[in-house]
């Protein structure tokens, strides 16, 4: 049985891959970008930018966000894998990327051996079976049939074409309250596809059970058009999260990459975008009660507006609701700002914030990083900078947030508390000063 290879984003790891596996992995280079996928001749593998999984008939590999820096590894990679899987699902749910709210607990993660694909299958089939046993989804469907007893309405054009010589037949259109509807057909097609990939025995058993329950449902070939045709109402709203997971499986299938093999799935999320969108959601929810408005990646301005060059796209902008004045710009960076116990910010990151300060007329800016496990003793703010710009003072703060915490509400509260302090009249006194 093919094992799942686990790597951590932006960290080298050693793996023995077959020639076929190497070929399939390298075929994804156009998706990743050559600089983000490095596979050396000795089997060392480096994947940057994305987290998620790839599942093909001969290769299953998952990319997890690292929560330990390379120099702070505990040596227990299995423990790190379990923690990273849990953290990734909490990030996906808390950011709103996943519509399901069932974050798998450590026992489920362990039972699935930390396999992302198996956990996604588990969430999908578990939720479907719960809903199916509670209330089978039925709805009225338009039907056409050639019958002896009239029901609904006669379609006269078809009647003349089909039944000119058969007076006892009637071609009719009618509505039938049935479980053989598009939503259930999509679920069945998804299950049939997942059954070819599932390796966990419990997942296989549940998939077979669900397929048996849907044995009278028509088997269809999934297309984007079918997904777009699904409509939700109060009668089927409970099934929306299951539908979103089915949609996720379909839209992350890559049939063209491996000679049309439909058993290939990729679920890849840009890690930095996931992190910045999580922060945006937290700040939007937490600062609205403070009379502040939070926007994501807007407004966008050119640094040189005259020649329309150097487009600026800040991650998060915080404004006064009443005056619309920009109070702070927040930039998310998924990397470790601490090296050898010292805070060492990238010069390019600081220069980027200074460009924001000039163009957006904003004197308070903040870099937000994840809190790596080796940095638990570091308090916020990690660093503060005071930069003189004529008669004005630009303040730049660096903080980190513990997204690996089992309780993200606490991490969110700490982030809001720190940012609110910088936005207050007194602010936070800088630890270091740069003129």
N, C-alpha and C positions, 0 to 999 in steps of 0.2 A: 504493500500500500504506500502511495506517495506521501511523504511527510511534508509538512508546511515549514518552509524556511522563514525565520524571523530575523529582520534587520531593523536597526534603528536609524531614523532619518539623520543624515549628515554624520554618520559614524561608519568607519570601515569595519567589515566583518569577513571572516574566512568561510567559504562554502565550497563543497565539491559538487560541481554541476556537470551533468552530461552535455554532450555536444548539442543535443536537441534543446535542452533547457537553456543553454547559453544563447543559442540562436533565437529562441522565443523571447528571452529577456532583452537581447540587443535589438529586436524588432520594435521595442517600445521606445527606442532612443529618440525618435521624432516627437513622441509625446512628452518625454521628460526634458529633452534638451541635452545635447552632447555633454555639456559641462555639469549636468546634474546626474548622469548615469555613468559610472566608471566601473568597468569590469576588467581587471588585470589578468594577465596570463596565469598567475599563480593562484587564481580563485578569489582574490580579495575583491569585495563588492562595496561600492559606495553609492547610495541613492539620496539625493537631496530634493528639497522642495515639497514633495508629496508624502502624505501618510495614507494608509488604506491597505488594499490587497489586490493581488492579481491571481486569477485562477484559470488555468488552462488544463487540457488533458494531461500534460506532462510536467507542468510547473505550477506550484502554489507557493506564493511568497507574500508575506505581509510586512508592511513598513510601519513602524510605531514611532510616536514622538518620544524622544529621549528625555528622561527626567533626571538623569545623572550626567554630569559632564564626564568627558573621557578621563580626566585626572581624579575623579571622585567616585569611580566605580567600586561597588561593594564586592564584586566577584560573583554575586548571586544573580546570574542573568535570568534565571527562571522567575525569581521574585520580581525583578525589574520588568520582565515581560508581562506578568500578571497585573502589576501596578499600572503599566503604560496602557494596556488594553482598557482597564477600568477608567483611566483618565481620559482616553480618547472618546469613549462613549459618553462620559459626562460632558465633555466639551461639545460633542455633536448635539446632545440633547439640550444643554443649557443655552447654546447659541441659536437654537431653533433649526439647525440643519436637518435634524431628524424629527419627524412629526410624532413618533412614538415617545412616550414618556417613561417607558420601562427601562431604566438603566440596569443592565445585568449586574447581579451581586457577585461578590468574589467566588461563591460556591459554583454559580453557573459558569463563570469564566474558567474556573479550574476544571469543571466537568467537560468543557469544550477544549481543554488544553490550550486556552488562550488564543484559539483560532478565530480570527475576525469573521471570516466567511461563515463558519459554522454558527457563530453567535448571531449574525444577521439572519441566517436561516431559522435559528431557534426563535428569535423575536417574531419573525413573520408567521411561522406555523403555529406557535403558541397562541398568539393573539387571534389568528383566524379561527382556530378550534374553539377558543373561549367564546367568540362571538357566534359561531355557527351553532354551538350547542345551546346558546342562550336564545338566539333568534335567527332562523334561517332567512337569508336575504331573498325576498321575492319582490317582484314588481310587475306592473302591467307592460306587456310587450305587444307590439303590432305584429299580427300573424296573418298569413295568406294561405288559403287551402282550397282544394277542390272537394266539396262535401255534398252529401245527399240532403242534409238538413240545413236550412238557412240559419246562419247566425251572423251577427254584425251587419255588414252591408255588402251587397253584390257589386263586384267590379265588372261593369257591363262590357268594357272593351275586351278584357281577358275572357269573360264569359262567352262572347261571340267567337273568339279565336280558338278556345279550347273545347267548348261544349256545344257547338252548333248542332251536332247530331245526337247529343245526349241530354235530353230534356230533364232527366232525373238528377243531373249534376249541377252544382252551383259554385262558381268561383267567388269566394268571399274574402273580405278582410275583417278581422275582429281583434279584440284585445283579450289577452289571456294573462291571468295572474300566475306567474311561473317563476321557478328558481333557475330556469335555463335562460339567464339574462347575461348581458355583456360583462357585468362586474364579476359574476361567478365564472364566466368563461375565461376572463383574464387571470383570475386566481388559479384555475385549474391548469392553464397553460404555463403559468409561472412555476407551479409545483412540479409539473412534469419536467421542466427544464432544470430545476434545482435538484431533482432526484438523481440526475446524472453526475452532480458535483458533490453532493453530501456524502461525508464519510463517517460522521458520528452516528452510531447505531440508534440512539434515541431520536435524532432528527429524521433518519431514514424511516423509522417506524411511524412517526407522526405524519410525515409526508405521505406515506402509503395509506394511512388511515384517512387523511383528508381527501386524497384522490379517490378512494373508495366511496366516501360520502358524496362526492361529486360525479359519480359514474354516469349519471343521466344527463350531465351537462355537456354540451357540444364541445368538441376539441377544436380549437382555432389556432391560427398562426398569428402571433402578436405583431402589431405594427404601431407606429406612432399615431396613425389616424384613429385606431381603436381606443387608445388611451385618451385622446382628445375628445372622444365622443361620450365619455363617462360623465354623468351629471349627478350631483349629490343633493339630497333633500333630507327632511327629518326622518324619513324611513330608512335611509342607508348611511347617514352621517357617521354612525359608529364605525363603519368599515373604512373610513377615509385613511386612517393611519396605515392599515394593512394595504390599501391601494397604493399609498405613497411608497411603501417598501417594495411592492411589486414593480412599480414604476422605476424605482431606483435600480432594481435588478436588471430591468430591461434596458434602460438608457445607459447603463454602465457595461452592457454587453458589447464586445468589439468583434463582430464576425469577420471584418475585413482583414484583421491583423494576422490571422492564422488560417489562411486558405479557406475562409468561409465557415470555420468550425464554430457553431453556435454555443458550444459549451465553454466559451471563453468569457470571463468576466473581469472587469477592472473597476474597482471603486477607489478612486484616488482624489484626495482633497488637498489643495495647497495649504500647508501647515500655517504659514504666516498669515494667510487670509482668514483661516479658521480662528486663529488667535485674535486678530484685530477685530473680527466681527463679533466674537464673544465679548470683548471689551466694550464694543459699541452697544451691544444689547444691554449689558450691565449698566453702563453710564446713562443710556436713554431711560431705562426703568428707574434708576436711582436718583437722577438729577432733575427730573421733571417737576418733582415736588419742591425743588429749591428755586423755581422760577428760571430755570435754564433749559435751553433747547439744544439737543445734540443731533448732529448730522453725520452721515457716513460717506466719506470720499467726496464731499462737496461742501462748499463751492470749489470749482476748479478754475484757477487763473493761470495765465502765462506770466512768467517772471518778467519777460520783456513783452508787454502787451502790444507795443507798436509793431513789432515784427512777428508777433504770434509764435514765439519760440520759448522753449523750456517750460513745458506744461507742468504745473504743480497740482498734486492730488493728495492732500493731507488725509490721513486715515480717519481721524475724528476731530470735529470742530465743535466747541462748546460756546454757545452764545447766550446773552441775556435775552429772555423771552420778550421783554418789554421794548428794549432799545435796539435789539439785534446786533449789538456790539459783540465782537469776538472776545471772549474772556480767556480761552486757552485752546491750544492745538495739541492733540495727543497723537503720538506715533508709536505703533506697536512693532516690536522686534523680537522674533523668536530665536534668541541666542543668549549665550551667557556673557554678561558684561563684566564678570569678575574673573580675574586671572591672578594666580599666586596671591590670593586673599586681598587683591587690590582691585578697585573699580577702574576699568580701562575702557572708556567709551570710544567707539569708532569715530575718528575725525570726520569721515564722510557723513555719518549720522548727525553729528552736531552741525556741520555745515548745511545739511538739508533743513534742519530746524531754523537756522538763521535765515535761510531763503524764505521760509514760511513767515518768519517774524517781519521781514522787510515788506513782502508783498501783501500780507494780510493785516499789517499794522497791529500785530499781536505781540505783547511783551511777556507772556507766560506760556511756556512750552514744556512738554513732558514726554520723556521716553519711557515706555513700559515694557518690561521684560518678564518672562516666566521665572519663577523662583526654582532654581535647580537644587537638588537634594543636598548638595555640598555647601549651599549658601544659606542654610536655615538660620544661622546665627546673625545674619546681616539684617539690620533694621532699615525701615524706610524713613526718609528718602536715602537711597544709596549714595547719591551725590547731588549737589546743587551748584549752579554756576551763575555768576553775576557778571554780565557783559555790558559795558558802557557803549551806548549808541548816541553820541551827541549829548543832549540833555536828558535822554531817557535811559532806563535800565532794563535790559532783557534778562529774564531769569529762566534758566533751563534746569529741570529736575529729572532725575533718573530714579525710577522705583521698580520694584518687582512684586509679582503677585503669585500666590501659591495655588496654581491651577491643578497641581497634583494632589491637593487636599481631598479627602473623602467628602468633605462638606464645603461645596463651592459657595454656599451662602455666606460663610465666614470669610472666604477669600474676597468675595464681592464687597462685603461690608468694609473690609480693611482698605480695599482700593478706593471706595467712595470716601471713606474717612480721610485718607491721605490727600486725595484730590480736592476735597472740600476745604482742607486746611490751606492748601496753596491758593485757593480761590478766595479765601477770607481776607479781611482788611490787613491783618497782621502777617498772614502768610507763614511760610516756614523759613527760619533763618538759614542762610546758606552755610554748608559745611566748608566749602572751598570757594575761593574768589578768583576770578580771572578778569583782568582789565584789558 
